[in-house]
C-alpha cells in the first residue's frame, strides 16, 4: 500500500467540486486516511512549493493557493502515487485527457483543481507538511476484499 497527498485546491472548493473529486478516488478503491479543510498561509505555501519559490511565476501561485480554503487528504492504496496522478491528468485542464479530473472539470493551467504528490519522497515530505502523525487514521474498510485480491494488498 502506498500513500499520497492530495490537495483539492481553492478553485475546487469554490466551484463545489470537492465531493465529486473525492468520490472518484473512493470509487477507484482508494482509502482516505486523513482529511481536513484549511487555509494555506504564505509560510505554508513556501514550504510546500519550496522548489518553485524563486521562479518568476511563484507570486501568482502563492496568491492563488492562499486565496481560499483547500482540502488536504491522504489517499492510500496500491500504486496510489502513480494512479492518483494519472486520474488527476495533465497540469493544464485544456490539455488534460477526457476522463481525468482536470480533463473533465478543468480549464486552466494554474487553477487546476488538484495537487497530487509526484513520487514517494515528495509524498512523504508533503504528508508531513500538512498532517501530524496523530491525524492519520489507518483502517481497512470492510469492502477492501472486493477492490483488491488478497495477494495484491
N, C-alpha and C positions, 0 to 999 in steps of 0.2 A: 504494500500500500504506500502511496505517495501523497504528500500534502502540498498544496499550493495556495498562495494568497490570491484572492480575487477582490478587486475594488470595483464597486458599482459607483462610478464617478458622479459628480454633481449633475451632469446632464441626464444621466439615467434616473436619478432620484427626482429631479424636477419634471421630467417627462412621465413620471409614474410608471416606469418600466421595471422596477425592482422585482416585483413578483414574477413577471414574465421571464426575466433573465434567470432568476434563481430556479424557477421551475424547470428550465432547460437542463440545468446541472443535475437537479434531482431526478428528472425523467431519464437521464443518461445512466443513473445508478450511483452517482457520487453522493457522499455523505457530507453534510455541513457540520463541521466540528466546532466552529465558533462563528459568531456574527455580532456586529454592533454598528449602530449609526453614530457617526462622529463628524465633527467639523475639523478639517485639517488646518493646522496653524502654518504660518510661513516656516517655522522651525522644523516641523514635522515634514513638510513638503521638501525642504532641503535635505533632510536625512534620507527620505525615500528616493528622491531623484538626484542623489549626490553626484552621479556621473554626468548629469546634464546642467548643473548649476552655472558653469562657466560659459555655456552656449548662449548665443545671442537671442535665441527664442525662449530661453528659460523664463524670463519675467512673465510672458504670456501664459505659460504652463502653470506657474505658481498662482497667478491671478485666477485662472480657471479652477484649479483644484481646491483653492481656499474660498471660492465664491459661495459655496452652499454645502450642506452636509453630504457625505457619501456613506455607503455601506461597505464595511470591510468584512470579509468572510474567509474562512479557511475551508477549502474543499479537499476531500480525501477520496482516493480510490486508486485502482490500478492505472499506472501511467498517467496520473492526473495532470502533471505539468504539461505534457505534450498534448493530451486530448483536450484539456481545457483551452489551451492556446489555439488549437485547430477549431474548436467550437466558437471561439471569440472571433476569429478571422483576421484578415489584413488590417493594419492600422487605420487606413483611410476607408471609411464606410462606403465611399463611392467606388472603391476598387475591390472591396471585400466580396467574396463569393456568396451568391444566394445560398441560404441555408445556414450561414453563420450568423452569430448575433449581430455583428456590425453590418454584414451584408443585408440582413433583413430589416434592421432597425436604425442603422447609422447613415449619416450623410455628410460627415465632416472628418477631417484628418485629426484635428486637435480634440474636438469634442466627440470622442469615440467610445463613449458609454462604459467601457470596461477595461480594467488593467488585470493582466494575469502574469504571474512570475514566469521568467523565460528559462529557468534552469534550476537544478537542485540547490545550488549555492544561493542564488537570488531568492528562491522560495524561503529558505531558512532565515536569511537576513531580513527579508521583508516581513515574514510572520513575526519575528522578534521585535520589529519596529512597531507593529500595530497591536500585538497581543501579548499579555503576560501569560506565563505557563498555566496559572490557575483559571484563565479564561477559556482554555481549550478543553473540550469535553469529549473524551474518547468513549465511543459506544459502538455496538454493532447492531444495526437495525434488524428487526425480525425478518425483513424481506431480503436480507443480504443473500441468502441461498438461492434466490430467484434472479439475481443480477449477475452472479459470478459462480462458476463451478468451484468446488472446494479446493481444487489444486491451482486455481487462479488467484486465490486470496492471499 
